[in-house]
Amino acid sequence: MCRHLAYVGPPVTLGRLLSEPEHSLVHQAWQPRRQRSGTINADGFGVGWYAEGDPVPARYRRAGPVWGDLTFADLARVVRSGAVLAAVRDATRAGADGEAAAAPFADGPWLFSHNGVVRDWPDAAGPLAAGLPPEALLRLAARTDSAFVWALVLARLRAGDDLGTALAEPVRELSTAAPGSRLNLLLTDGVTIAATAWGDSLWYLTDATATAAGTDATGTGTGTGRTVVASEPYDDDPRWCEVPDRTLLTATRSRIRLTPLKENPPSGKECP
């Protein structure tokens, strides 16, 4: 498994999001509090961020543990952005892909991360691979299940699907082809965040007006707020809300929407 985080809001330093909080993503690399599978995330890390006026994000990724990278610590101190996606990795299988296997994956304006595992990889994914164009398979960023999930999502984005649909449909397909998969996906274009809770923890913190967890209604807010979506809270702010399992979240700075991906009883913390 892995841990990941996405943010949209007023520009802040990467350190403010990723290393300074008491239970930050950097801290979660060696001591996660809510990770349901695995105990340490030392098999690589990455961060992608958007510069003002440029829709294509920059990325910094490495194959080793985030706590040992002094260059990242220096970047986090000075780089500022209003939209960020970052992840720390716990590899399902050992491999030689190194940095290429570390999220976020990227294409055009999009950044993507997968927290989980596709069961019986790669055999169970064969039927879904047959539905992708050959060039999509040839361009896989790495020989991992996460890179394959990204290929499924990217194909839908390129076909014109919105961010939520581009995540929800591959999750449904993969859960049918490979039952028992853990499919917490995270995607952003620098304006909107989409995420799925499917087999592991997912939380959000927002200044926006939010819908009740487990419903399909939309809440709207005004102003210049911020939204953080993360595998687990990076501090003890009581406003963090847990997303129920089997749920799609879509969010901007001023709006949160929670949509069940299949029938399931409400769980976690219900937000006003």
Order of alpha helices (4+ residues) and beta strands (2+ residues): beta-alpha-alpha-beta-beta-alpha-beta-beta-beta-alpha-alpha-alpha-alpha-beta-beta-beta-beta-beta-beta-beta-beta
